[in-house]
Amino acid sequence: MTTNLCLEQFRSAECMTDRVGALLPLSNCPGAARDEALSAFYERAKSEHALLVINKWFQIQAISDTSSVLDDVKALINHEAFDGNNPNVVRSLVNTFAGANPAAFHAKDGKGYAFIADQVIDIDKRNSQLAARLAGSFNTWRRHDEARQALQKAQLERIAAEASSNDVKEIVSKALAA
């Protein structure tokens, strides 16, 4: 690589860091400013054909600390940029929600668990390894309070009953046996 090219890439990364740094706190504040910032971030990434940046956009929304985060993540599954057949895209949204947003995933109502179980079952039809990795989100179910344990166990049992691959069945059976 030439020095000029390295410098240009460095400047781009620095700008992206600044954009992400500004977007993260905004993503936790529902309202027009958040919506505008998320839209501008996405449109710029789309115009630059920056798929990794779009994945970052999914991640930022999956970890947001808002009361609507689960609904937002569900809506993003229908977004034009979401490709349920692309493991990187699925991980950036769905796995990030399950693994990096514990408040939403472990919400007392159990809706986060049900959503992830739905995704495991759906993804298993196309990509058993990706689904198995996502099923691993339930591996620590016994470390939670009794109510959350019951909710997670019910989802694990549902996945076990509906899973089509040995990959997912193995992860779920190990989790249930733990």
FIBA-888908 format. One record per residue: residue in three letters; x, y, z of N, C-alpha, C, O in turn. Coordinates in steps of 0.05 Angstrom, whole numbers, plus 32768, in hexadecimal, padded with zeros to 4 digits. Atoms other than C-alpha are relative to their C-alpha. Layout:
ALAXYZXYZXYZXYZ
...
END
This chain:
MET80117FE880008000800080008011801980008027801A800C
THR7FF27FE78001801680467FF27FFA8010801A7FE6800B8027
THR80047FEF7FE8801E8079802A7FE680107FFD7FD880138011
ASN80187FF080047FE780A4800C7FE67FF080047FD37FF98010
LEU801780117FFC7FB6806A800A7FFC7FF9801D7FE67FFA8027
CYS800280067FE37FC6805780527FF58018800F7FE480158021
LEU80097FE87FF37FBB809F80677FE380057FFB7FD4800D800D
GLU801C7FFC80077F7980A380427FEE7FEC80107FD97FF4801A
GLN800F80137FF17F61806380637FFF8007801E7FEB8004802B
PHE7FFF7FF87FE47F77807C80A77FEC801780047FDD80168018
ARG80137FEA7FFD7F4F80BC809C7FE37FF77FFF7FD28000800E
SER801B800B80027F12809580887FF97FF2801A7FE27FF58024
ALA8006800F7FE77F17806980C67FFC801480167FEA80108027
GLU80037FEC7FEB7F2080A680F17FE4800D7FFE7FD780128013
CYS801A7FF480037EE280C680D47FE97FED80087FD67FF58014
MET801480147FF97EBB808580DC7FFE7FFE801E7FE87FFC802A
THR7FFF80027FE37ED1808181247FF18018800C7FE280158020
ASP800E7FE87FF67EB880C8812F7FE27FFD7FFB7FD28005800C
ARG801D800380057E7580B8810D7FF47FEC80127FDE7FF0801D
VAL800A80157FEE7E6C807981357FFF800B801D7FEC8006802B
GLY7FFF7FF57FE57E81809D81757FE9801480057FDF8015801B
ALA80177FED7FFD7E4B80D281687FE67FF17FFF7FD27FF9800B
LEU801A800E80047E1680A081537FF97FEE80187FE27FEB801F
LEU800680127FEA7E1D8071818F7FEF800C80167FDA8001801D
PRO80127FF57FEC7E0180A081C37FE580087FF57FD180068003
LEU80197FF8800C7DCC80B981937FEE7FE87FFD7FD57FEA7FFE
SER8010801880047DB5807181877FF07FF980197FDD7FE98018
ASN800E80067FE77D9F806F81D07FEA801580077FDE8014801B
CYS80137FEA7FFB7D7380AD81CA7FEB80017FEA7FEF800D7FD5
PRO8015800080157D3280A181A47FF8801C7FF97FF6802E800A
GLY80097FE680097D1B80DB817A800B80077FE580187FF77FD8
ALA7FF97FF7801B7D278103813C801E80017FFB80287FFA7FE6
ALA7FE27FFE80037D72810E8148800B7FE47FFB801D7FE17FEA
ARG7FF7801C80037D7D80C3814F7FF97FF67FE4800A7FEC7FD6
ASP8009800A801A7D5480B381118010800D7FEA801880007FD7
GLU7FF17FF280157D7780E880E8801D7FF67FFE80277FF17FE9
ALA7FE4800980007DBD80D280FE80027FE37FF580147FDD7FE5
LEU7FFF801B800A7DAE808880F17FFB7FFF7FE280087FF07FD4
SER80067FFF801D7D91809880AD8018800B7FF1801F7FFF7FDC
ALA7FE97FF4800E7DCB80C4809980187FEC7FFF80267FEA7FEB
PHE7FEA80147FFE7DFE808F80B17FFB7FEA7FEB800D7FE37FDC
TYR8007801680137DDA805980888003800A7FE3800F7FFC7FD3
GLU80007FF6801B7DD18084804A801D80047FF680237FFE7FDF
ARG7FE47FFC80087E1B80968049800D7FE57FFB801B7FE27FE6
ALA7FF4801A80047E30804E80527FF67FF37FE780057FE67FD8
LYS800C800B80187E008038801C800B800C7FE780127FFE7FD4
SER7FF67FF280187E18806C7FEB801D7FF97FFB80267FFA7FE4
GLU7FE4800780037E6080567FF880037FE17FFC80197FD77FFA
HIS8000801D80027E4C800C7FF280127FF3801580207FE08010
ALA7FF080087FE97E6C800280367FF17FEC80117FE47FF38025
LEU801080157FF37E4E7FC0804C80097FFC801E7FF87FF8802F
LEU7FF780037FE47E797FBC808B7FF5801780117FF080138029
VAL800B7FE97FF27E618001809F7FE27FFC80057FD88004801A
ILE801D80067FFD7E197FEC80947FFD7FEB80177FEA7FED8026
ASN800180137FEA7E277FB180C28004800E801B7FF88007802F
LYS7FFC7FF07FE87E417FE380F67FE6800E80077FDF8011801E
TRP801A7FF27FFC7DFF800980ED7FEC7FED800C7FDD7FF5801E
PHE801180147FF37DD97FC980FD80087FFC801D7FF77FFB802F
GLN7FF680057FE57E057FBD813A7FF8801680137FEF80118029
ILE80067FE97FEF7DFA800381557FE37FFF80097FDC80058020
GLN801C80027FF97DAF7FF981527FF97FE880127FE77FEA8023
ALA800580187FF07DB17FB3817080088004801D7FFE7FF6802E
ILE7FF77FFC7FE47DD57FCD81AE7FF48019800D7FFA801F8024
SER800B7FE77FF57DAD800C81B77FF07FFA80197FE37FE5801C
ASP800D80027FE67D90801781FC7FE680107FFF7FE38025800B
THR801A7FF380037D49802981E97FEA7FEB80077FEF7FD38005
SER801680127FFB7D06800B81FC7FF67FF27FE77FE97FDD7FE9
SER8009800B80197CF97FFD81B380157FEF7FF180117FE87FDA
VAL7FEA800D800E7D3A7FD981A37FF87FE67FF37FFF7FE07FDC
LEU80098019800C7D1A7F9581987FEF80047FE77FF27FF77FD3
ASP80117FFA80177CE57FB2816A8011800B7FE9800C80057FD2
ASP7FEE7FF580157D1C7FD9814680107FEA7FF280127FEA7FDA
VAL7FF18016800C7D457F9A813C7FEE7FEF7FEE7FF67FE77FD8
LYS8013800F80117D087F7581227FFB800E7FE67FF980027FD1
ALA80057FF080187CFA7FAD80F2801880007FED80157FFF7FD4
LEU7FE8800080107D427FAD80DA80047FE67FF080117FE67FDB
ILE7FFF8019800F7D3B7F6480C47FF280037FE57FF87FF47FD3
ASN800E7FFA80197D0D7F80808E800D80177FF18002801F7FDC
HIS7FF27FE9800D7D3D7FB9807B800D7FF67FE680167FDF7FE4
GLU7FF48007801A7D587FBA8034801D7FF6800380267FE77FF2
ALA7FE480087FFD7D9F7FB1804E80047FE6800F801A7FDB800F
PHE7FFE80197FF17D907F7480787FFE7FE87FED7FEB7FE67FDE
ASP8000801980107DA27F32805680027FE9801380187FE3801E
GLY800080167FED7D8E7EF7808180117FE87FF780147FD58006
ASN7FEF8015800A7DBA7ECB8056801D80078002802F7FF67FFC
ASN7FE47FF77FFC7DF97EF3806580077FFE801D7FFD800E802D
PRO7FF980037FE47E187EDB80A6800A8019800E8004801E8025
ASN7FF57FE87FF47E3D7F1C80B27FE9801480077FEA8021801C
VAL80167FEE7FFB7DFD7F4480AD7FEF7FF680177FE780058028
VAL8010800C7FEB7DD67F1480D9800F8004801B8002800C802F
ARG7FF17FFC7FE77E0D7F16810D8000801D800A7FFE80228021
SER7FFE7FE37FF97E117F62810B7FE6800A800D7FE7801C801D
LEU801A7FF87FF47DC77F68811D7FF67FED80157FF37FF5802C
VAL800D80137FEE7DAC7F29813D80127FF78016800B7FF8802D
ASN7FEE80097FEC7DE97F0E8160800880178013800C8013802B
THR7FF97FE97FEF7DFB7F5481787FEA800680147FEF800B802B
PHE80167FFC7FED7DB67F5C819680017FEC801780007FF4802E
ALA800080157FEB7DBB7F1A81BB80198001801280177FFD802A
GLY7FE880017FF17E037F2181D0800A801A800C8019801A8020
ALA7FF57FE67FF77E0F7F6B81DA7FEA8013800C7FF080298013
ASN80157FEF7FF47DCC7F8581F37FF17FEF80157FDA7FE78011
PRO800C80127FEB7DBF7F5D82337FE6800B800B7FD57FFB8012
ALA80197FF57FF57D897F8C824C7FE87FF97FEF7FD37FF27FF9
ALA8017800680137D5E7F81820E7FFD7FE17FFD7FE77FD77FFD
PHE8002801D80037D6F7F3782047FF47FF380197FE47FE18016
HIS8009800C7FE77D627F27824D7FE9800F800D7FE5800E8025
ALA80177FF27FF67D257F5382547FED7FED800F7FE97FD68006
LYS801180127FEF7CF57F3882897FE87FF47FF17FDF7FDE7FF9
ASP8017800B800F7CBD7F2E825680077FE87FEE7FF57FDA7FE4
GLY7FF8801680107CE67EFA82317FFF80037FE280047FF17FD3
LYS80037FFC801D7CDA7F1981ED801B7FFF7FF1801C7FF77FDA
GLY7FE68003800C7D257F1D81DF80077FE37FFB80127FDC7FE6
TYR7FFB801C80037D2B7ED381EA7FF07FF47FEA7FFA7FE57FD9
ALA8011800A80157CF07EC481BE800980087FE480097FF97FD1
PHE7FF67FF5801A7D0C7EF0818680197FF07FF7801A7FE87FE0
ILE7FE7800E80087D507ECE81887FF97FE37FF980057FD87FE7
ALA8009801B80067D2F7E89818A7FF47FFF7FE47FFA7FED7FD4
ASP800C7FFE801B7D067E9D814C801680017FEB80157FF47FD7
GLN7FEA7FFD80147D467EB2812980107FE77FFE80187FE07FE7
VAL7FF1801A80027D6B7E72813B7FF17FED7FEF7FFD7FE07FDD
ILE80118014800F7D327E48811F800080087FE280027FF67FD1
ASP80017FF7801C7D2E7E7380E0801B7FFD7FF2801D7FF27FDC
ILE7FE58001800C7D797E7880D380097FE37FFD80187FDD7FEA
ASP7FF8801C80017D827E2E80E07FF97FF37FE580067FE17FDC
LYS8009800B801A7D5D7E20809F801480077FE980157FF97FD5
ARG7FEE7FF780147D937E458078801E7FFC8007802E7FF77FF6
ASN7FE480017FF87DD37E4480A180017FF6801D7FFF80048030
SER8001800D7FE67DD77E1380DA8017800980138012800A802B
GLN7FEA7FF77FEF7E1B7E2B80F37FFA801C800C800080208023
LEU80087FE57FF67E037E7380F97FEA7FFE80147FEB800B8029
ALA801680057FED7DC47E5B811B800A7FF4801A80017FFC8030
ALA7FF5800C7FE77DEC7E31814C800F80148010800D80148029
ARG7FF27FEB7FF17E187E6B815E7FEC8012800E7FF0801A8025
LEU80147FEF7FF47DDA7E95816B7FF27FF280177FEC7FFE802B
ALA800C80107FEB7DBB7E5D819480118000801980077FFD802F
GLY7FED7FFE7FEA7DF97E6381C07FFA80188012800580198028
SER80087FE97FEF7DDA7EA481DA7FF27FF780197FF18006802D
PHE800E800B7FE97DB37E78820980117FEF801380087FE48027
ASN7FEF80127FF17DEF7E53822580028007801E80087FF5802E
THR7FFD7FF87FE47DEF7E7A82667FE58002800E7FE280108022
TRP801B7FFD7FF67DA57E7282747FFD7FF9801D7FEC8004802B
ARG800280087FE37DB07E5182B8800C8015801380088012802B
ARG7FF37FEC7FF07DD67E8E82D17FEC801780077FF3802A8016
HIS80137FEA7FFC7D977EB982D27FEC7FF980167FEB7FE28020
ASP801480057FEC7D5E7EC083037FEC7FEB7FF57FEC7FE57FDE
GLU8012801680087D287E8A83037FED80077FEA7FE77FF77FD8
ALA80137FF880157CF77EB182D9800D80007FE480027FF67FD1
ARG7FF27FFF80197D2A7EBE82A2800A7FE47FF7800A7FDD7FE0
GLN7FF8801B80077D437E7682A67FE87FF17FF37FEC7FE37FDF
ALA8018800D800B7CFC7E5D829A7FFA800A7FE37FF37FFA7FD2
LEU80067FF5801B7CF37E8C825E80157FF57FEC800D7FEE7FD6
GLN7FEB800980137D367E78823F7FFE7FE27FFB80017FD87FE5
LYS8003801D80037D2B7E2E824C7FE97FF97FED7FEB7FE87FDC
ALA8016800480127CE87E328229800880057FE380007FF67FD1
GLN7FF77FFA801B7D097E5181EC80147FEB7FF780147FE37FDF
LEU7FED801680077D417E1D81ED7FF17FE77FF87FF87FD97FE5
GLU8010801880067D0D7DE681EE7FF180047FE67FEE7FF17FD6
ARG800D7FFB80197CE87E0781B580137FFD7FE9800D7FF17FD4
ILE7FEB800380157D287E0C818C80067FE37FFC80087FD97FE5
ALA7FFA801D80027D377DC3819C7FEB7FF17FF07FF17FDF7FE0
ALA8016800D800E7CF37DAF81827FFE80077FE37FF57FF77FD2
GLU80047FF6801B7CF67DD98143801A80017FEF801980057FD7
ALA7FE77FFE800E7D407DD7813180027FEA7FEB7FF87FD47FEF
SER7FFD801480167D517DB480F0801C7FF57FFD80207FE17FF0
SER7FE4800880047D9C7DAE80F6800B7FF3801A80037FF98030
ASN7FF2800C7FE97DC97D84812280118015800F801580138027
ASP7FF07FEA7FF47DF47DC3812E7FF0800E80167FFA8011802D
VAL80107FF27FED7DBC7DE781517FF77FED80167FF77FF4802E
LYS800980137FEC7DA17DA9817480167FFA801480107FF7802C
GLU7FEA80057FEE7DE67D9C819180048017801480078012802C
ILE7FFC7FE87FEF7DEE7DE381AD7FE9800180157FEE8006802C
VAL80177FFE7FEF7DA87DE381CA7FFF7FE980147FF97FED802C
SER800080177FED7DAD7D9D81E980158003801580117FFC802C
LYS7FEB7FFB7FED7DEE7DB0820A7FF8801680147FFD8014802C
ALA80097FEA7FEF7DD07DF082257FEB7FF680147FEC7FFC802C
LEU8015800B7FEE7D947DCB8241800B7FED801580017FEB802B
ALA7FF480137FEE7DC07D9682618013800D8014801980008029
ALA7FEC7FF37FEF7DEF7DC882817FF48006801B80028011802D
END
